[in-house]
Amino acid sequence: MQCWLFEKFGVQVVFDSYRYIEDANRLLSSGEFRLSYVSYTLLLAAFLKGTGAVAGVVWVQLAFSLAATVAFFKLVYHFSASAPVAFLAGFLLVVWPDYQQWNFYVHTEALFVSITLIAFLRMATARRKWAYLQLALLLVFLVFLRSNGFMVALAVASYLASDAWLKRGWRLRWLFAVIVGGGTPLFILLAHLFLADMSGLHAFTDHLVTGNVIQGYEGVRVEATMELALTGSPLQQVLQLVWQEPGFFFKRSALRFIYYWGQIRPYFAGYHNGLIGLFFYPQYALALYGILKRQVYTPLLIAMGVLAVLLTAMVLVSGVDWDNRFMLPLLPFIYLTAMAGLQKLAMPYSKPQAANLLQQ
C-alpha cells in the first residue's frame, strides 16, 4: 500500500504545508512559534536545519504509521482476545488508501492519528509508573501537534477515570455526571486557548459566519437572514451565533454533520463515493450493533465517544473539510467497534470460550 501511494503521490507539499514550513523557518530565524503546532514545527525545523528540506518528515510519518498499525492490532487484541478479529481490524486500517495517503503529506494529520493510536494502546495497557510517563509524553506531543490535540488527552482522561470508577463498583450514572461536570470547564478553557491560537480570532469568525457547509466548496451553502457581528472568544462567538441566527446555525450544522459522517462529497467521482459507501456504511451498522449489544468495554466506549463528540463539534463550528481529513482520527475506532459487532455475530459459530470486546 505504501509503495503504491508513494508512486502515486510522492511527497506532497500543499495547502497547510506552506504555513507549517513558514512556522519552522520563523522558529529557526527568530525563535517565534505558535503554541498549538509547536511539535510539528520543531520536527520540520530539525529537517530544515539538518538537510535543508522537509521531505524527511514523510519517512518519520511512515515509521509512526507502521508503529501505529502494530499498536492498533495490539489494542484490538487486548480487548477481543482474538487474533483474527485484530488482524481484520488492522487490515481495514491498512487497506483504505484515503487514510494511508496522508503519510505522504507534509501535514499534521498522519502523525496525529498514528500517535493517537499508540497513546490509546498505552492507555489500555499501562500498569506501571514508567508506562504512565510514556502515556503522558505522548499526550503532551499530541496536545502541541494540532490545535485539537487536547481532545485526545480529554478522551484518554475519560478512559482512565471511568476504568478506575467501574473497577471500584461505583454506579455508571454518577460517572457520567463527573465526566460532564468536571470535563466541561476544562474543555471550555482548552478550547478557548487552542482555538484562539490556531489561526486567530478573525479567522475563526470567518468560519462561523460563512454559509459554506464544506470548506472551499460553494456548491452546498446555507445563507443567514441577517448580517452577523460576532465578538469575543471563540466560544463566545459560537453562543452569539446560536442566539442571533439559530435557524442558520442548526441547518448548517445538520448538513455539516451529514457530510462529516457520510464522508461522500458532491465533487468526488462516482466510483469514489460508491467505494466509501460500500466500505464504511456496513461498518457503521456493525459498529452500532456491537455498541447496542454491549460488546465494547465501557471505558473504551466512553473514550471513543468523547473523542467523536469533540471532533464532531469542531467540524460543526469550523466546516467540513474538503477531503475527509478531519474524519481520520475516528476511522480506527469505527473499525474497532465494527469488529466488535462482527465478533458478536460470529459468536454462535466460534468456540464457547471465545472472548469479546466487552472483556478487558
N, C-alpha and C positions, 0 to 999 in steps of 0.2 A: 504493500500500500504506500509506504513512504517513498520508495524508489519511483513508483508511477507518478505520485504527486510532485516529487522533486523535478521529474522530467517535464511535467505539465506546467508547474508554477515557477520553479527556481526560487530565488529569494525575492520576496515581494516587499517593496518599499512604497507604500501608498497611504493616502488619507492621513490618519493619525500618526503614521510613522514619522512624518516630517516634523510634527510637533514634539515627539519624543526625542528625535535626533537633535532638534534645536535646544531642548532642555538639557541634553547631555553636553552639548557644546557650551552652553551657558554655564553649566556646572564647572567644566574644565577651565573656562576663561575667567569667571568671576566668583565662582563658589556658590552662586544662587541656584535654588531649586524649588520645585513645587512639592509640598509635603506628600500629597496624595499619590504621586507617581515616583517617589524617590527610589524605590527598589529597582524599577526598570531603568530609571535614569542612571543610576550607579553602574548597572550592568552594561548599558550602552557606552557609557563614558569609559569603562575599562577597556572595551574593544576599540573604541576610537583612539584611546591613548596608546594601546599596545600595538594595534595593527593598522590604524587609520581607516578602518571600515567597520560596518556593523553586521556584516554577513555572518560573523561567528556566532551571533546570538541565536541564529537558527539551529546551529548544532547543539547549543545549550537547551533549546526548546525541544529538540528531538530526543536528547538524553533524558530530560524530565518526562517527556511523553512515554518513553519506554518504562521508566520507573513507575509512572502513574498507572500504566496498563497492568503491571505486576501488582501494584498496590490495590487496584480495583479488583483483580482476581482474588487476592487475599481477603479483601474486605467482604466480598460476597461469600467466599468460602467460610469465613469466620462466622457468619450468621446462618448460612444454609447447611454447612457440613456436607456439601455435595460438590464434588469436583466437576461433574457435567454441568450443573447449574452455573457455577462460577466460570467455567470455560465458555459457555454460551453467552453470558453477560459480557465477558471480555471480548468475545468475537464481535458482538454488536458494537462495542466501543471502537474496535479497530476497523470494522468494515464500512462504516459510514464516512464517505470522503468529505462531506461538508463539515464534519467535526475535525478530521485529521489534517485538512488543508491549512488550518490556522497555525500549524507548526512552522510553516514557511513564510509567514508574515512577520514583519518587524512591528508587532503589536503585542499588547499585554495579554491577550486572550489565552494563548496556548499555555503560558506559564501559570496563569491564574487558575485554569481548570486543572492542570496537572498537579500543582501543589495543593489545591483543594482536596483532590483525591488522596494524596499522600497524607495530608493532615487528618482526613476522616479515618484512614486506617490507623494512624497513631492514636487518634481519639478513642477508637473502639478497642484497642489492644493495650493501651497504656496501663501499667500496673506499678511501675517504679518511678522514683523521682526523676531519673535521667530521661525516661520516656516522656514525662510531662514537660520537662525542659525542652526536649525536641519539639513537642507539640507547640509550646509557647513561641519558640523561634520561628517555626513555620507560619504561625498566625501573625507574628509581627511582620514577616516578609510580605504576607498577603495583604495586611492592612495598608501597607505603604506601596503596594504594587498597583492598585487601582483605587479609584475613589469609592467604589462599593466593596472594597475588601473587608471592611468591618462587618459586613453581613455574614461572611463565613465565620468570623470569630463569634458573633452572636449565635449562630446555628450550633457551633461546637459547644459553647457555654450552655445552651439549652439541653444538649445531649448529656453533658456531664452532670448537670443539675437534676434532670429527670431520671437518669440512671441511678444516681445516689438516692434520690427520693423514693423510687419504686423499690429499691433493694431494702429500704427501711420499712416497707409495708405501709407507707402512707397513702392516703386517697388521691386518686388522679385528679379529681376536680380541684383540689387545693393546689395541686402542681400547676395547673393552667392559670390559676389566679396569681400565683407567684411569678410565673414566666411573663404574663401580660403586665402585671402591676410593676414588677421590677425591671422588665426589659424595655417597656415603652419609654420611660425617661432617658434611659441610656441610648436607645435608638434615636430619640429626638436630638440629643446632644451630638452624637456622632454624625448623624445625617446633616445637621447644621454645619459642623466643622468641615466635613469632606465634600459635601455638595458645593459649599461656598468656595472651597479651594480648587475644585475640579476645573472650572472654566470661568469663574467669576459670576457674580450675581446677575449681571446684564445678560450673559449668555443663557443662564438658567431661566430668566424671564422670557427670553425668546422661545425656548422650548415649551413653556407653559401657554403662551398666548397664540402660538401658531395653530392653524387648523389642520395641519398635516397629521395624518394618522401614522404614516411611515416616513421616517426621516429621509429627506432628499427626494421624495416622490410626491408629485402633485395630483396624482390620479385618484387618491382617496382622501377627501377633506371633509371637515365639519366647520361651518362658519359660525362665529359668535354673532350675537344680535346687537352687541354694543362694543364700543372701544374699551379695551381692558387696560387699566392702570394699576400695576402691581408694584408694591414696595416692600422693603424689609428683608428678612432672612428667607432662604428657600422655602422653609415650611410655612412661614407666614404668608408667602405668596400663594402657595397651594390653597391655604384656607381662604384667602381673599378671592381666589378664582372660583372656588366652590360657592362662596357667598354671592359673588357678583353674577356668575353665569353657570348655575347648577346644571341646566339642560345641556349646554355646550360641553361642560366638563364630563358629565356622565355618559353622554352619547359618544364622545370621542374616546373616553376610557374604555367603553364597551367594545368599540371597534379595535382599539389597540390590544385589548385582552384577546380577542378572537384571532387577530393576526399573529400575536405573540405565540399563543399555544397552538394555533392551527399550523403555523410555520410556512404555509404556502404564500406565494407572492403573485400579484397580478402580472408582473413582468418576467417571472420565471418561465422557462419553456414548459410546454405541456407535459413532456415526459418527466421533467424535474419535479413538478408539483405532483404528478402521479406517483413517482417513487417516494416522495415524502409521505403521501397518504398511505401507501402500501406498507411502508416501513414503520411509521410511528402510530398510526391510528389503532391497529391491532394491539400495539404495546400499551397504549392508553387504556384500552379495555381490560387487558390482562392486569395492568397496574391497579386499576380501580377494583377489580375482582380480588386481587391479593390484599388490598387495604381493607375492603369490606369483610373479608374472611379472617382478618387479624393475623395475617401471615408475616407481618413486618414487626420486628422488635420495637416496642412503643417508643423508647427514647430515640432510636434511629429515625422513626417516622416523624417524631416531633422536630428533630434537627432538619430533616429534609423539608418538612412543611414550613419551618421558619425561613429557610433559605429561599424556598419557592415563593412565599408570600412577599418577602422583602424585594426579591428581584422583579417580581411582577409589579409591585408598587413603583419601583424605579422606572419601569417601562411606561406605566400609565401616566407619569408626570413628565417624562422626557421624550417619549415617542418610540415606536417600534423601529428597530434598526433595519437597514436595507438588506442585510444578508444573513440574518438569524444569529449573529454572533452573541447577542445578549442571552440567547437560549442555551449556549454551550455549557455553562456550569450545571445546568439541570439535566442534560442528556444522560449522564451516567446514572443518575438516580431514577430516571424514567426506566432505564434498562433494569436496574436493580429491583424496583417494585414490580416490573413486568415479569421478571423471572420468579419473584415470589408468587405471583398469580399462576404462572405456568407450573411451578413446583406443586402448588395446591391441586391443580387439575390432574397432575401426573401421579399424585399420591396413591390412588387406588391401584395403580399399575406398578408401584415400586415396592421395595422391601418394607415390611412392617416397621422396622426401626429407623426408617428414613427421617432425618431431621428436617426442619423447615426454618424459614427466616424469622419465625416468632421466637425461636430459641437463641440464646447467646452462648 
